[in-house]
């Protein structure tokens, strides 16, 4: 049996293989789509729908549970602290393709405050008997309609462009449950929009934490220096109630060979492996928040998962080099020692050690910028910069090192600004030498 076959049979490799089978295209081809979708964790369901695309994922969409759909809306329809109604409109438009009943059922399955928020963003509700209704004028183009029960006058808010007319949604809601719809509009009429949005955000943040997305403040811990000594306590069993699987969009990055992947392949204790997988997902989720990336872009999310993988691998190697200065990563003993470190340090701490290993490069760049000639080169207006491809690469190289998390860039002529995380100490050493040559060249 070859070494490759041994790796394929490890518990971690098996977990990743199972995750990869839950990709969208394979799911759509399943003979038991409803059963397969029901088994998905909310985060998995969201990334699968986004990976396939709303238009192509309709069969999956129509079988989502209320919890799965709510997680999708939480992940997709907010920009940090701001609700984006036109994104929820995209999801509702997809459900409308299955008819008004399916549309209404999906809308009513959302959190009540979210229902209020979408309606208050799209329509103004008047009681003609008691409210002072503004007069319609030629200068202001207004669209109005009475509700089917004759109680309220609705006015469309035109500042938001939507695919589905809000009145069509309300018509579907009245057909499905006129009493609940009347109550919704009664609430929209009297509540302040800002209060509704604040309450919706608070509930959404709580649900986001339940699926592993902490606040930006907590996520920023990733970009802080790690502790010198490991914690005295280390979880040996997974946290109950938290997700138990690695989503396929993360697994596709973790399946590639890296020091982290090799170290994880030596873990045979299923409970402890589940702990590590939970921590990996939490760290990737935190990184998505800390980098400020939008969760709608699956390609970008996959890139973040690769950065996390590489930074953790760098953290493992950095700790190994502190134990043994001549550590060789292709040595079987080195991988075993890296695997042992997983039992000592949390995945988040390993990321922080990897991050710390890049800070020396950033310090060198900042010192170089004290040189007038280097500062002038770096600050040169884009219109005056050289057209030479090499110069563009060097600029991308320097810019990436100056970010919140020093990254590796300027290595691809076709995509000069493409960035990756440093994955090993050898790449950092190459970057040190490159920076030294560049500073000498510019300042000579």
Buried (B, 14 or more C-beta within 10 A) or exposed (E): EEEEEEBEEBBBBEBBEEBBEBBBEEBBEBEEBEEBBEEBBBBBBBBBBBBBEBEBBBBBBBBBBEBBBBBBBBBBBBEEEEBBBEBBBBBBBBBBEBEBEBBBBBBBBBBBBBBBBBBBBBBBBBBEEEEEEEEEEEEEEEBBBEBBEEBBBBBBBEEEEBEBBBBBBBBBBBBBBEEBBBEBBBBBBEBEEEEBBEBBBEBBBEBBEBBBBBEEEEBBBBBEEBEEEBEEEEBEEBEEEBBEBBBBBBBBBBBEEBBBBBBBBBBEEEEBBBBBBBBBBBBBBBBBBBBEBEBBEBEBBBBBBBBBBBBBBBBBBBBBBEEEEEBEBEEEEBBEBBBEBBBEBBBBBBBBBBBBBBEEBBEBBEEBBEBEEBEEBBEEEEEEEEEEEEBBBBBBBBBBBBBEBBBBBBBEEEEBEBBBBBBBBEBBEBBEEBBEEBBEEBEE
